[in-house]
C-alpha cells in the first residue's frame, strides 16, 4: 500500500469506482490526513449553526462542487466560506 504525503498525489474528479480502486491501494500519511480535515470533520456544537434549505440551479451547484473538490473540501463548507467573505465585503461597503 502506497502512503501519500501530498494532496497533489490524489487524482482529481475520480468517479466512485475509480476512487474505490485508488484508495484500495493507497493511504494518507498522518500529516496529510490532519491537513485535509475540514470544518465538516469537526464535531458539531449545538446552537452554533442553523440548518437552512436553499434552492440552486443544478449547473451552479455542480460548479461549486467542482471547485470544492479541487480545493479538497466539502461543497457546503465552501459555500459557507463564500457567504462569509461576501457578507464581510458588504458590511465594509455600507459602513
N, C-alpha and C positions, 0 to 999 in steps of 0.2 A: 504494500500500500504506500503510495507516494504522499508525503507530508508537504502541504502547501504553506509557503511562508509569505506570499504576497497575493493580494486580491487580483493582481494582473494575471495570475496564473489560472484564474477561474474564467472559463468561456462565458461570454455574454449571450443573452437571448436563447438559452437552451430550451428545447421542448421538454416536457415531463420525462419522456423516455430517455432522452439524451442526458438529462440531469441525473436520473437514477443510475444510468450506466457510468457516468463520470464519477459520481460520489461513491459508487461501489468500489472504485479503485483509488480514491483519494481521501485525505483527511486534512483538516486545517490544524496548523500549529496553534498552541495555546495563545500566543501573542496575536495571531491573525483572528482567532475566534473572539477574543476580547475586543479587538479593534473593530470587528464587524458588528458588534452588538449595537442595536438602535434603541430608541426610546420605547419601541413596541416590545422589546425583550424584557424591559424592567417591570417589576410588579406594579400594578395599578393602585393608586391611593384613592380611597373613596372620597367623593365630593370634589376632587381636583379637576375632573373633566366632566363634560356633559355630552352624551351621545345625541347626535342630530342626524337627520336624513336630508340629503341634498340630491337633486336630480341633475345629472350632467349628460351632455351629448356623448354618445358612445365613442366617437372619434377623439374627443377631448380626454376622456378617461384613458383610452389606450395610449395617447401621447404622454400623459402624466405617468402611467405605469412604465412606459419605456424609459423615461428619464430617471425614474426611481430605480429601475433595475440597473441602469448604468452607474448610478451612484451607490448601488448596493444598499438600498434602504427600502422600507415599505412605502407604498404609494400614499397611504393615508398620512404617514409621518411627513412625507414630502409636501402634501397639500397643506398640512398644518403649518409647516415651515413657511410656505408661500404666503399663507394668510397672515402669519405673524409679521413677516417682513413688509407686506403691503399695508397692514394696519399701522405699523410704525411709521412708514413713509407718509401716510395720510395724516397721522397725528402731527408730524413735523410740519406739514404744509398748512395746517389750519391754526397753528399757534400764533 
